[in-house]
Amino acid sequence: MSDILNKDIFELSNLIKNKSLSPVDIFKQYSKRIAEHENKISSFIDIYNTWEDEAKIAENQISNGNWIGPLHGIPIAVKDLVDVKNKITTIGSTIFKNNIATADADVITALKKAGAIIIGKTHMVEFAFGPHGINSNSNQTRNPWNLEYIPGGSSSGSAAAVASNFSPIAIGSDTGGSIRMPASFCGVTGFKPSFNKLSTKGVFPLSWSLDTIGPIAKTTRDCGIFIEEVCKYQKNKDLEPFKGFNVGMLDNFDSMLPVRLKIGVPVGKYFEDIDPEINKVYKDSIELMKQNGAEIIEIDLDWLSLCRPVNVIITMAEAIKIHSKILQENYQNYTYEVVSRLVAGEALSIEDYLGALRVMNHFQIKIDEVYEKVNIIACPTNPVLPDKIENYSKENMSNSSKVIGARIPAFTSIFNVTRQPSISTRAGFSSTGLPIGMMFTGKFNQDFGVLQVGNWFEKLNKSVNEISIPLN
Amino acid sequence: MNNEIKNKLNNKYKLPDRDIEIISVRIEELKDAIREVLDFEIENNLTNNPLEMKNE
């Protein structure tokens, strides 16, 4: 039964559907795993004691012939900025330690209708404002592959929980890479859909122009199941519908491999400033896809580097607007790693903010030209490897904000500005055994195409994906 | 951090001395970002009319 932990949702749900596996079995295996290892990782801020009862209800429904769909009875961990009715949402902050949600976020409502079991809340960077995964006001989440290293953020607990086999899937949010960066550092798959496709109602904002929610899972196809099921039950008339993503298409996932895939490989100084070990894994991955029929096309994307400062300006301007009043009343209760970022946003003028929005609009249009030549852009998720947690002490952070993590979001943050769908999946490992992620980014609206390519690459790279986490 | 911003932040948040250095570094980084974006707007003669932008 312990191999339950190594199965993805696609496999688990098939077993549940044909009644050879029960949601109660899944509860038992996962809760045992959590009891054995969570104290080393600190991925959860809260695990709900209703999990077993909900698993029994799902088991009864399924045994009575009322199987809802592929998420029925599947546990889902939730980043602690998403509201779950009658449960606390801390947003990773002590200021909100008693903040009880009065309603479910739209995504939780949809997941509950899909039959999923919400098992608890995961740790995160305070207010989702930071790429490293450090939160000095809570138990520090650790990278499950090496406990001395950062997990990446801001969805640190969600990525660490999935990587540690504490939950088969988790919800994250992504403003500059907060799903994809920790997914990469923790060796799992994280998907940021096109902007404004999934409802963020009931999700505490960092930047309303850039925020996106999405899944962190073991595989790309599980990310597809999440999107498909949430879309089936999500009711928000303000959202743009997914295009080319219809119920039932995932059943044909494996037979829809790209025939003559054109992969755009960014060249130019910005994209080539990469850690040598990451670069090797990246080049090997490109070669693997080439050998399997993909056409590799080099494209100069150095001009996209400006998206990084645009992302910074928009995020800081909108974050200080959201936090100004809370910050005035609670300055001392913010973490050192976040408060300086927020306060610095006060130095922005209206002209600065509007200028960044104008340039963002420009890039959202210009990026489409790239997709006249290629189907997808492939680059490393992060240009740097994870650092040790000890490098993010208050003393180090105060000496210079140019601490080691400043370049972590260099690539991911671009594709929030351009609103594109983007996935990070495991590509290889460093010499020290830390995971290295590959990021595939498609044209706006072509979410399903991104999932297809991610799924194809995972299958090509099967031997790397079969490596188990060394938690003993 | 110039005095005008420093005074504004002090009035609003009563900044502890220990935080001023790191906030100053953050603001300098932010200024670099602002400069980059402004230069791009000027160099590319960006229009204010989104309909014109779509025809670029």
Chai-1 contact restraints between the chains, C-beta under 6 A:
chainA,res_idxA,chainB,res_idxB,connection_type,confidence,min_distance_angstrom,max_distance_angstrom,comment,restraint_id
A,L306,B,F40,contact,1.0,0.0,6.0,A-B,restraint_1
A,P309,B,A33,contact,1.0,0.0,6.0,A-B,restraint_2
A,P309,B,E36,contact,1.0,0.0,6.0,A-B,restraint_3
A,P309,B,V37,contact,1.0,0.0,6.0,A-B,restraint_4
A,V312,B,A33,contact,1.0,0.0,6.0,A-B,restraint_5
A,I313,B,A33,contact,1.0,0.0,6.0,A-B,restraint_6
A,Y331,B,Y13,contact,1.0,0.0,6.0,A-B,restraint_7
A,S340,B,I22,contact,1.0,0.0,6.0,A-B,restraint_8
A,S340,B,I23,contact,1.0,0.0,6.0,A-B,restraint_9
A,S340,B,R26,contact,1.0,0.0,6.0,A-B,restraint_10
A,V343,B,I23,contact,1.0,0.0,6.0,A-B,restraint_11
A,A344,B,I23,contact,1.0,0.0,6.0,A-B,restraint_12
A,A344,B,R26,contact,1.0,0.0,6.0,A-B,restraint_13
A,A344,B,I27,contact,1.0,0.0,6.0,A-B,restraint_14
A,A344,B,L30,contact,1.0,0.0,6.0,A-B,restraint_15
A,E346,B,L9,contact,1.0,0.0,6.0,A-B,restraint_16
A,A347,B,I5,contact,1.0,0.0,6.0,A-B,restraint_17
A,A347,B,I27,contact,1.0,0.0,6.0,A-B,restraint_18
A,A347,B,L30,contact,1.0,0.0,6.0,A-B,restraint_19
A,D352,B,I34,contact,1.0,0.0,6.0,A-B,restraint_20
A,G355,B,V37,contact,1.0,0.0,6.0,A-B,restraint_21
A,G355,B,E41,contact,1.0,0.0,6.0,A-B,restraint_22
A,A356,B,V37,contact,1.0,0.0,6.0,A-B,restraint_23
A,R358,B,L46,contact,1.0,0.0,6.0,A-B,restraint_24
A,V359,B,V37,contact,1.0,0.0,6.0,A-B,restraint_25
A,V359,B,F40,contact,1.0,0.0,6.0,A-B,restraint_26
A,H362,B,L46,contact,1.0,0.0,6.0,A-B,restraint_27
A,I365,B,M53,contact,1.0,0.0,6.0,A-B,restraint_28
A,S398,B,I22,contact,1.0,0.0,6.0,A-B,restraint_29
A,S401,B,V25,contact,1.0,0.0,6.0,A-B,restraint_30
A,S401,B,R26,contact,1.0,0.0,6.0,A-B,restraint_31
